[in-house]
Amino acid sequence: MRKEVDARGKACPKPVIMTKKALDEIESGVVVTIVDNEVAKENVSKLAKSMNYNFNVEKTRDNDFIIYITKGETQEVESNTCQPNIFKDMTIVFSSDKMGKGSDELGKILMKGYIYTLTESIPYPSTLLFLNSGVKLTIEGSEVIEDLKKLEEQGVEILSCGTCLDFYNLNDKLKVGEVTNMYTIVEKMKNATNTIVL
């Protein structure tokens, strides 16, 4: 079987996610992904390497890259022997509405990309906690509301700090998840097998 993925013009991480979905849809065959920049080419190639699939890359006259990834039957057998659970005992704490330090504009782009990627990555974390300006991600007007709603629909627990919503006068703006308190936040962080603080 052969599947084609046209990821030209798509921002990271969409080319990788689109390719992964196409690979998941076939038992064996070739997935052909077209991208239009070096970063996407490298990221899709790394995906193929991480999955132990053979791949090669061609550059076109239009400076696009065509990545041919071959999925064999033996790889499918291996993957079926260890199907992941849909949830992982992990709590992710969002302490800001931006990711990293430096440019606020870039930080917002990175956070949007991170949350979108969570919707496409199994196993899902069990709980997302939003603190300080992180609560701005769960309110009306947030660019990630739809992605957070998708996670909530899948069973991911989404909790926003009530004190933080009060501080920013955002109590009536909450659009996804529930309001929580510091005791619950501490318990969730303490009892999770893994806690990631962003």
Solvent accessible surface area in square Angstrom, and as a share of the most:
residue,aa,sasa,rsa
1,M,156,0.70
2,R,139,0.51
3,K,60,0.26
4,E,114,0.51
5,V,12,0.07
6,D,72,0.37
7,A,1,0.01
8,R,108,0.40
9,G,69,0.66
10,K,85,0.36
11,A,75,0.58
12,C,89,0.53
13,P,25,0.16
14,K,83,0.35
15,P,3,0.02
16,V,34,0.20
17,I,17,0.09
18,M,59,0.27
19,T,0,0.00
20,K,75,0.32
21,K,102,0.43
22,A,5,0.04
23,L,0,0.00
24,D,85,0.44
25,E,115,0.52
26,I,5,0.02
27,E,130,0.58
28,S,36,0.23
29,G,16,0.16
30,V,42,0.24
31,V,0,0.00
32,V,4,0.02
33,T,0,0.00
34,I,30,0.15
35,V,1,0.00
36,D,57,0.30
37,N,59,0.30
38,E,93,0.42
39,V,95,0.55
40,A,8,0.06
41,K,30,0.13
42,E,71,0.32
43,N,41,0.21
44,V,0,0.00
45,S,9,0.05
46,K,122,0.52
47,L,24,0.12
48,A,0,0.00
49,K,129,0.54
50,S,85,0.55
51,M,43,0.19
52,N,109,0.56
53,Y,18,0.07
54,N,119,0.61
55,F,61,0.25
56,N,89,0.46
57,V,55,0.31
58,E,89,0.40
59,K,126,0.54
60,T,44,0.26
61,R,242,0.88
62,D,117,0.61
63,N,97,0.49
64,D,16,0.09
65,F,18,0.08
66,I,31,0.16
67,I,0,0.00
68,Y,55,0.21
69,I,0,0.00
70,T,62,0.36
71,K,10,0.04
72,G,29,0.28
73,E,127,0.57
74,T,97,0.56
75,Q,39,0.17
76,E,41,0.18
77,V,96,0.55
78,E,102,0.46
79,S,56,0.36
80,N,83,0.43
81,T,108,0.63
82,C,104,0.62
83,Q,120,0.53
84,P,81,0.51
85,N,117,0.60
86,I,79,0.40
87,F,73,0.31
88,K,87,0.37
89,D,72,0.37
90,M,31,0.14
91,T,2,0.01
92,I,2,0.01
93,V,1,0.01
94,F,0,0.00
95,S,42,0.27
96,S,30,0.19
97,D,19,0.10
98,K,49,0.21
99,M,46,0.21
100,G,65,0.62
101,K,206,0.87
102,G,69,0.67
103,S,64,0.41
104,D,89,0.46
105,E,128,0.57
106,L,95,0.47
107,G,2,0.02
108,K,108,0.46
109,I,105,0.53
110,L,78,0.39
111,M,2,0.01
112,K,92,0.39
113,G,20,0.19
114,Y,59,0.22
115,I,0,0.00
116,Y,45,0.17
117,T,45,0.26
118,L,21,0.10
119,T,16,0.09
120,E,59,0.27
121,S,46,0.30
122,I,95,0.48
123,P,50,0.31
124,Y,16,0.06
125,P,5,0.03
126,S,35,0.22
127,T,6,0.04
128,L,0,0.00
129,L,0,0.00
130,F,0,0.00
131,L,32,0.16
132,N,86,0.44
133,S,20,0.13
134,G,0,0.00
135,V,0,0.00
136,K,77,0.33
137,L,14,0.07
138,T,0,0.00
139,I,20,0.10
140,E,92,0.41
141,G,75,0.72
142,S,22,0.14
143,E,135,0.60
144,V,3,0.02
145,I,17,0.09
146,E,114,0.51
147,D,20,0.10
148,L,0,0.00
149,K,69,0.29
150,K,105,0.45
151,L,1,0.00
152,E,71,0.32
153,E,139,0.62
154,Q,87,0.39
155,G,50,0.48
156,V,2,0.01
157,E,65,0.29
158,I,5,0.02
159,L,11,0.05
160,S,0,0.00
161,C,3,0.02
162,G,13,0.12
163,T,104,0.61
164,C,20,0.12
165,L,0,0.00
166,D,79,0.41
167,F,156,0.65
168,Y,61,0.23
169,N,128,0.66
170,L,24,0.12
171,N,82,0.42
172,D,121,0.63
173,K,75,0.32
174,L,39,0.20
175,K,99,0.42
176,V,5,0.03
177,G,21,0.20
178,E,117,0.52
179,V,81,0.47
180,T,14,0.08
181,N,85,0.43
182,M,113,0.50
183,Y,158,0.60
184,T,38,0.22
185,I,1,0.01
186,V,73,0.42
187,E,47,0.21
188,K,60,0.25
189,M,62,0.28
190,K,135,0.57
191,N,101,0.52
192,A,17,0.13
193,T,101,0.59
194,N,60,0.31
195,T,52,0.30
196,I,66,0.34
197,V,90,0.52
198,L,55,0.28
